[in-house]
Every structure is written in structure tokens, then in C-alpha cells.
Amino acid sequence: MKPVCVCVCVCVCVCRCVWLVLQLEQFGQMRESGFTEVDTISDPQKLATQLNFHVWNESWFTRSDLGASYNGWQILDATPQERSAGIFQCGPASLVAIKEGDVDLDYDSPFIFAEVNADRITWTYDIRTREAKPISSETKSVGQFTSTKAVGSYARVDVTNNYKYREGSQKEREVYEKARTKLGRVHGFSATSEKRPEIDQKPEISGKFKVDGSLEIGKDVSLILVLRNLTSDAKTVKANMTAWTIVYTGKPIHEVWKDSFSSTLASEEEKQFPIKITYAEYQQNLTRDNMIRVTALCQIESGIDVVVERNITLDNPDLVMQVLSDAKVNEPVNVEVIFTNPLDQEVKDCVLQAEGSDLLKGKLKIEMPSLQPRQSSKVPFEIIPTKSGTKQLLINFSCDKFPDVKAFETINVAN
């Protein structure tokens, strides 16, 4: 993840050095291909990639190549997910062009439009016949919570409506179809389909996963699968469920749990089915992103299949940092960090790292002893500010069970 941060920050510095106004944007649930649909296959190993987070830049300048109506914020992506003209580059693309669906304009507008406003199509795939069948379509999961930092504070400012009209509105759908027409989408299915499939049946049941308890590393994951019969007739449902550890791109890494059941739902009945994924099942295969995808393929005889899916993120244990005195230039300040092992087993190879511009010279690294179950460790260290103003002290704790536990503290340094 560090090279991503460096590339985006370098883009900020370069643009500001040549007097271009620039800001950072970040996204939830973005698509990493220049298609207007995201294809999700019920087999977890065949899922299309969909990032749950991405960062890019906007810079303010005129577009004499496009016309005055496209002046203003221009999108630049220092870490694009696909090649453009043979190399990894993206932008500048006019923000106005993206919102209005003008994806035929330079540069890389189709890719950026798909990042923030693709539809998600769910398919089932029969490995015996190699037949793929679309079973549902939804329009709202891609491009949510587009954000930038507030001026003068760390508050989040939502700018989603700068990129697209209100999700689900008539105008947003009109712009979406306009973009599809400009891209000249064709019919056919592939791993990243360019097709707008026709779904000829309505689902007869609905489903969702609910969280039942806390989501913390070291604890069992407790969920509830809620299924509801949408018809006036009884329906027998067979549910095949799996859980995979994944990374932030959505790529599955390892299957950690699976189960199945059959149940009959009476007319318009709702039933709840408890699920437990133990720590022992997922601990060895959890990635640094702490993410698990749970999927249930619900099959009804003579009816359309329904896929229920949820990505869950497990919380790291708390890392408590305390600055023990007021900070002044060239005067030592004592800092204390406390970590408690939440597990029922020992954690080893414990390392604490700290860094902060104008607070520390380089990165501070402190090796810590192993921690027994439920044991706490208090680590003191000293910083000496060299400049006044608002500074940030960043700390990172790692061990054999928790590779990346972070915390930060904002410190106001006086002269």
C-alpha cells in the first residue's frame, strides 16, 4: 500500500509546485475496468475485481482541447488499475464530462466513469455446461462515499454528487445509458462483460447477512442469514454457503468455511439462520486487509437463483497512544503507547514503529517482548519537535498475529 500513498502524494506536490490547485479524492466500492457493468459470478474464484477503496487527485485548470464547458476540476489518477495507450496512466479527465456521461472525451473518461457509476450484474455459472446466466442487477454499490478532506480540519466532505446525479434518479439513469451508447456496448458474456443482460425472472425470495456481535480479530464471526419468501406459495430453498478471505481489491485468497442447508419458507415467511466462522478457521489465511467475503447461493426449484453476499472487515485491537505533556519547539515530550494482546495465545515478534515530520528524525523502531494472552505492554519513548504548528505522530504495531495495527495523534507544537 505504501507505493500507492507515495504516488498520490507526489502527484499533489508536482501539481502544486507549478501552481495548480489540487486536492485528493477517495472512493468506496469502485470498479477497476472501463466497462459500465461489473460481473459477479456465484463461484467466488471467478469474481470480477471491485476495489473497496481507491484514491486519486483532482486539479483545477482549463480544457482548451475540449471547450470551456469542461473547465474546472480535472481527474488525475497516479495509481490506475489498467493501461492506457500501452502504459499505466490515467487522465486528465473532466469532472463535468464524467457527471454528464461524455465518455468519448479525452482522457480515459470511460475508465473513470466506470469507477464511479458502473452497474453490478450477478451471474450463476454451471461448471459442467459452462453456461452463464444473469440472475440480478443492481445500480448502487459502485462509487459510494466519494470524499475529500475538509479545508482546515480532518472532517470528510462527501462529493459523490459532483461525479454523478443522485443515485437511482431518472437523470442518473439517463446519463448512464448515454455513456453506454457512446461506448457502443455489444452483446455477449465474458469475464468482464460488455453486455447489458436481460433478466427474465423476478426473484421469489430475498436475503441478507446480518452481523450478530462484534467483528474483531481473535473472535468468532457470528452472522445471521435472513431469507424471506416474496410469494404467496411455499418455497423450498437450498443454500450453499462459503466464506473466503479476500484483499481490498475483492480478490479471493482462501476458502475458510463452507456449509449448506435446505429449508421450506411458508407464504411470505421470513426465517433466520445463524452462522459461525471460528477464529481457528480463518486465522491462518486472513490477509493484512482483515476482510472476509461470505456468500450464499440460494437455489429454488423452478425459480431463479438468488446470491446473497457480504464483505466484512474485522477490527484490529486498540493501540492506545498518550502524549504526556504540552509540546514545545526543541523541548522533549514523553509519549506512551499501550497494546493489549486480546488473544488466548501468545503473540511474538512484536515491533513498534513511530514517525512524524518535525517530531522525530527518521523512523523510530522499538522491539518489544512477546505478550502472553490478555497481557498489556506499555512502551515509553521521547519526541523532540523542531518546528511549531500542527503535527501528526504516527505509530504502527506489528507481531506474528497482527501485521498492521495503526494509530495517530495530532500534536499542536508551540514556540
N, C-alpha and C positions, 0 to 999 in steps of 0.2 A: 504494500500500500504506500510505502514511503516515496517511490519514484512518481506516483500519481500526484502526491502533495507537492513535490518539488516542481514538476512540470507546470502545474496550475499556477503556483506562486511565481515562477519565473515569467510566465506569460503576463501576470499582473505587473511585475517590476519593469519588464521591457516596454509595455504599453505606457506606463506612467512616466518612464524616462523620456519618451518622445511626446509627452504632454497629451496623451489620450486618456479621457475619462474611462475608468474601467471598474467593474465590480464582479464579484463571484456569485454564481448561482449553484444551487444544489437541488437534486430531484429525488423523489421516491418512486420506485417502480417504473423504470424506463426500459425501452426496447433497444437491443443493440444491433439492429439491422434496418436498412432503409425500406422496409415493407410496411404497408398500412395495416397488416394483420400480424398478430402473434399466434403461432400454432402451438397448442399444448397437447401432447399425446398422453393417453392414460398410462402408458408404460413410463415410469419415472426416468429410465435411462435414455428416453428419446425426447425429453422435454426441450423445447426451444429455450434459448438463453434469454433471461429477462432480469436485468440488474435491479436490485432493490435500492441502489443509491448511486449517484453519479454527480460529478462537479464539473462545471465549465465556467467560462468567462463571458461577460458582455462588455463591449467597448462602444463608445458613442462617437460616430462620425457620419459624414455624408456619403451617399452612394451615387456618384455621377454616372456609374455604369448602369444603374437600374432606374434612376429617376428620383426626383425629390420626395415622392410619397414614401420611399423606402429608406429615408434618412433616419437617424436616431440610433437606438441600440442595435448592435450587430453581434452575433453569436460566434464565439471562437472556442474550439474545444482542443485543448492541448493534449488530451488523452483519448482520442477517438477509438472506437471499437472495431472499425473496419477501414480498409484502404480507400483512398480517393485519388484517381488518376495514378494508381500504382503505388502510392506511398501513404503512410499514416498521417493524414492532415484533415482538418475539418473547419470550414468557414473561411471568411466571414459570411454569415447568412443573416439577412434582415429579419429582425423580430416581427416587423409588420407582415412580411411575406409568410412567415410561419403561421401567424394567427389567422391570416386570410386564406391559407391553403395554396399560395402561389409557389408550389414546389418545383416549378420549371425554371426558377431563377437561381443564379449563382449566389453562393457556392455551397454545395452539399445540403441544400434545403430538404430533399426527400429524407435523408438520414435523420436530420434534426426534427422534422415533423413527426416521423415515426417514433422517435424517442419520447415525445410528449403526448401523442394523440393516436396511438395505434389501438385497434380493437383486438380483443383476445378471443380466439376460437379454440374450443376444446374438441378433440377428436378421440375416437377409440380406434385401436389398430389391432387387427387379428394377425398374429404372427404366423398362423398356419396358411391363411389365404392371402396374406399381405394386403388385405383390404382395409382402407381407412375410411371412417365415417364421421362426419361432423355431428356433434350432439348438443352443443350450446355455444352461444356467443354473448359476450358482454363488453361494454364500452368504457368502463370507468376505472379500471385498475392501473392503467398506464399513464404516467405523467401526473401523479398526485403530489401535492405539497411542494410545488416548485417554490424555492425560497431564496432570499438573500438576507444578509445581515443588516440590521437597522443602523442608521447613522448615529454614532455616539453611544451605542450600547450593544450588548450581545443578544438582544431580542431578535426573534425570527420574524421576517416580513414575508408574507405569502404573496407571490407574484404569479400564481398559476393563471389567473385571468389575463395576464399580459401575453401568454402563449396560446391560449385558446379561449373561445367563448364558453360560457357556463356549461359544464359537462352535462350532456343529455338534452340540452336545449335544441330547438329547431335550427337555430343559426349554427351551432356547433356541428350538427349532423350535415347541414348543407355544405359547410366548409370541408368536412371530411370527404364527402362524395366528390366535391370539386377537386380535391387533391388526388383522389383515386383516378378520376378521369384524366387529369393531367399526366399521371404516371402511366396510364394505359395498361392497367392491370389485366392479366389474361387468366383464363380458367385453367385449372389443373392443380394437383396436390404434390407438394414436395416437402422436405423437412422445414423449409421456410416458405410457406405457400404464398403465391401472389393472387390467390383466388378469393373471391367473396362467396363462400359456400352457402347453399340453400339448406336450411334445417327444416325438414318437412314434418316434424312432430314436435308437440309441446311436451315437456317433462310431466310425468304423472306423480312424481314425488319431488320434494326439495330436501336439502340437507345442509348442515353446517357443523363445524367443530367449535365447541366452547371450551375455554380453559377452566379447569377445576383446581384452583390452588395456585401457588406461586411457581414461577418459572425460573429456577436457579440451578446453576451447575452444581452437581453433587446430590441433587434431589431427584426423585422420580418425577416424570412428566405425566400429569393427570389431565386427561381431556374427556369430553363427552361428545359423542357423535349424535346429533339430533336429526332425526328423519321424520318427515311429515308427508302424509298421503294427501295429495291435492284433489283427489277424485272422490266420487260417492261410492265407488266399488272397493272391495278389499283387494290389497296388493301384497304379494309375497316378494320380498326383497332379499337378494343375496349380495352381501357386501364383502369385497376383498380389499383388505386394508394393508398399507405398507407405510413405513417411516424410513426416510433416508436422511443422513447428514448431507448438508449442502454448503456451498460457499455463496458469497454475496451476489455472484452472477446468476445464481439459480442452478448451477451445475451440480448434479447429484454426485456424491462421493462414495457412500457405502450404505447398503441396506442394514438397518439396525433392529428392525422389528417388523413382523407381519402377523396377520390374524384374519379370520373370516367368520362370518355367521350368516344365518338365514332367519328372517322374522316376517311375520304377517302383520300388516298395518290395516286396521279396520277403516271404514269410511271416514276420511278427514282426520284420522288419528295421528297424534304425534307421540313418538317414543324416543327415549334417551338411552344410549348405550355407552357405559363407562369404558375408558381405555386407559391403560397404564403402561408407560415405557420406562423401565427401570434404569437407574444410573449405570448399573453393571452392563446393560445392553448397549448404551450409547457412548460411554466414557472413552473407549479406545479409539473411536472413529470421529469424534467431534472435531470440527475444524476451528481455526482461530476466529471464525465469524460466529461461532456458537449457535448455528442455525440447524433446524430440523424441519423437513417438509413431511407432513402427514397427508396421505391420500387415501380416499375410499372410492372404489369403483362399485357403484350400486347398480345391479342388474335386475330388471323386471321382465318376466316372461311376456313376450309380445308387446313390449313397451320400449321406450328409448332409455338408454343407459344414462346415468347421472354420475358425474365425477365431483366429489367433494374434496376440497384441498385447503390446507392452511400451512403457512410458513410460520414457525415460532422461533423466537430468539431467546436464548437463556441468558440470564443476568450473571455477570461476574460477581464475586464477593466485593464488599465495600473496601475501599482503600481510603483511610482517613488521614488527612493532612492538616496540621495546625501550625500557623505562623505565630510564634510565642511573644513577639514584641513588634512595636512600630518600626517600619523600615525607613532608614535614612541613608543618604549617599555616603559611601566609604565607611559605614559602621556595620559590624557583624550583626546578623539576625539569626536567631535559633529557630530551626524548623523541626517538626516531629511528625513522623509517618507511622501509622499503626495498621497492621494487617493481621486478621484473624483467620486461621485455617478453618473453613466451615465443614470439612470432610470428616469422615470416620476413619481416615487413613492418613499416614504421614505424607507431607509434601517435601520434596527435595529440590536441590539446585536453585535455591531462592536467590534472586538478584533484584536489587532496587536501583533504578537509574533516575537521575534528575537533570533537568536542563532548563535554562531560562535566559533569554537575551538580557544583558546588563545586570544579571543576578549571579551568574556563575561563569567562570572561564571554562568553556567547553562543557562536556557531559560528565557528571559525577556518577560513579558506579560503585555500589556497595554490595558486597557479597554477604548473605545472611545465612544463619544456621538453619537446618531443617526444622520444620514445625510439626509437632505431634497433633493428633486430632483435637480440634477446638482450641488449640493453643494460639495465643496472641504474641506478636513481636512488635516492639517499639524501637524505631530507628531514628536517632537524632543526627542532624547534620547542620552545617552553617552555610549561609549565603552572605555575600558582601555586595550590595548594589553599587554600581558605578555611575548610574545616571538616574535622575529624578523622573517621575511620571508614572503612568500606569503600566505595570509589567505583569507577565504571566510566568508562573513556575509550574513546569510540567513534570509529573512523575510517572514511572512505569514499573510495575512489579511483575516478575515472571518466575515460574517454577515449573516442575515437570507436569503438574496438573492444570495450571493456569498460565498460558503463554503470554497473556497480554492484558493486564489489569491496569487501567489508566485513571489518573485524576489530575486536576489542575486547580490552582488558586490564583486569583487576581490580587496583586500586591501594589498598593499605592506608595511610591517611594518619595519621601520629602527631601528637600535640600538640607 
